[in-house]
């Protein structure tokens, strides 16, 4: 099984995470604004940083899937 995100999907995931973090009641309004400003200025859809994040996410997903497949093989089914 192979899972791979494109840059638009990665940006949508990042936006959902930023929205979730910004809803944290312990954050100040200044911190919320700083987080949103970071996303809108540095993590634009199609930017180099978003492409780098996409590559990192895809590498991590592939490694996780590989580790899960390997651990399924090593588990004994007779227990």
C-alpha positions as CSV (number, residue, x, y, z in Angstrom):
1,X,0.0,0.0,0.0
2,X,1.3,3.4,-0.9
3,X,0.0,6.8,0.4
4,X,1.3,10.0,-1.1
5,X,0.0,13.5,-0.7
6,X,0.4,16.3,-3.2
7,X,1.1,19.9,-2.2
8,X,-2.5,20.9,-2.1
9,X,-3.4,18.1,0.2
10,X,-0.4,18.9,2.4
11,X,-1.4,22.5,2.5
12,X,-5.0,21.6,3.5
13,X,-3.7,19.3,6.2
14,X,-1.4,22.1,7.5
15,X,-4.3,24.6,7.5
16,X,-6.5,22.2,9.5
17,X,-3.7,21.7,12.0
18,X,-3.1,25.4,12.3
19,X,-6.8,26.1,12.8
20,X,-6.9,23.4,15.5
21,X,-3.8,24.8,17.3
22,X,-5.2,28.4,17.0
23,X,-8.4,27.3,18.8
24,X,-6.3,26.4,22.0
25,X,-7.8,28.5,24.8
26,X,-4.4,28.9,26.5
27,X,-3.0,30.9,23.5
28,X,-3.1,34.6,23.6
29,X,-4.5,36.6,20.7
30,X,-1.0,37.7,19.8
31,X,0.1,34.0,19.6
32,X,-2.9,33.1,17.4
33,X,-2.2,36.0,15.1
34,X,1.5,35.0,14.9
35,X,0.6,31.4,14.0
36,X,-1.8,32.5,11.3
37,X,0.6,35.0,9.9
38,X,3.3,32.4,9.7
39,X,1.0,30.1,7.7
40,X,-0.1,32.8,5.3
41,X,3.3,34.3,4.8
42,X,5.7,31.3,4.8
43,X,3.5,28.3,4.0
44,X,1.6,29.5,0.8
45,X,0.2,26.8,-1.4
46,X,2.8,25.9,-4.0
47,X,5.7,27.6,-2.2
48,X,9.1,26.0,-1.8
49,X,8.5,25.5,1.9
50,X,5.2,23.7,1.2
51,X,6.9,21.5,-1.3
52,X,9.6,20.7,1.2
53,X,6.9,19.9,3.8
54,X,5.1,17.7,1.3
55,X,8.3,15.7,0.6
56,X,8.9,15.3,4.4
57,X,5.4,14.2,5.0
58,X,5.5,11.7,2.2
59,X,8.9,10.3,3.4
60,X,7.5,9.9,6.9
61,X,4.3,8.2,5.6
62,X,6.4,5.8,3.5
63,X,8.7,4.9,6.4
64,X,5.7,4.4,8.8
65,X,4.0,2.1,6.2
66,X,7.2,0.2,5.7
67,X,7.7,-0.3,9.5
68,X,4.1,-1.4,10.0
69,X,4.4,-4.0,7.2
70,X,7.7,-5.3,8.6
71,X,6.2,-5.6,12.1
72,X,3.2,-7.5,10.8
73,X,5.6,-10.0,9.2
74,X,7.5,-10.5,12.5
75,X,4.5,-11.1,14.6
76,X,3.8,-14.7,15.3
77,X,0.2,-15.7,14.7
78,X,0.2,-18.8,16.9
79,X,-0.3,-16.9,20.2
